[in-house]
């Protein structure tokens, strides 16, 4: 099958996005939740620490065999990258 790529039409949903609908329902039932909105100031330091941990791991990964290299990249690197 040959599918033509259309750059003007990607996907149009016939319904509202479910997270937005649920957010409206929660806010209408519990308006006090809006006071909890904001930025987490600790997230900067957590992200910085995780990125520095990845850079620190560079000195150990070079001496590993291929199996442990791939495993550590997948487990440690993937977990830290997903956390950031």
N, C-alpha and C positions, 0 to 999 in steps of 0.2 A: 504494500500500500504506500502511496505517495501522498503525504499530507503537506499542503501548502501552508507556510507560516504567514500568519496575518499580524502585522505590527499595529493595526488600528483597533482590533477587537481582541481582547485577551479573554476576559470572563466577566459576564454580567450576571449577578445573582438576582433571582426573582424574589428574594426575601431580604429582610434586614440581617445584618451580621449578628450572630447569636450572643456574642460577648457584650455588644452594645445594648441589646435588649435586656439581658440579665443585669447589667450595670444600672439601667434605668429602673428596673424593678427593685433592686436592692436600695438604691438611693431614695426612691419614693417611700419605701417601707421604713428605712432607717436613715434620715437625713443627717444624723450626727456623724455618720461615717465620713462625710466630706471634710470634717475637721482633721482627719488623719492623712489627707493628701499632702504631698510634699516630697522633698528630696531626702534621701538618706545620706547624711554627711560621712558616714563610715564607709560607704561603698567605694569612695576614692582610694582609701587606704587599703581596703581588702583587695581591690583590683591591682593596685601597685605592688602589694606583697605577693600576690599570685604570679604576676608577671616577672618579678624578681626571682621567685622560686624557679620558674621555668628557665630563666637565664642561668641561675646557679646550677641547675641540672646538666647544663651543657658540658661541664668539665667531667662529669661521670659517664655520660652516654657514649662518648667517643671510644671508650675502652670495652664496651659490651659486645657480645656476639650478636649476630643478626637477629636471632630469636628474641633475646632480651631487649634489643634495641627497638624492634617493632612492637613488642609487648608494652614496654615502658612508654613509647610514643603514643600508643593507643590508649592505655589506661591513665597514665599520669598526665600526659599532654592533653589528651582529649577531655579529661575531667577538669583540668585547670582552664582550658580554653572555653569550655561550656560554662564554667562558673563566671568567667568574665563577661 
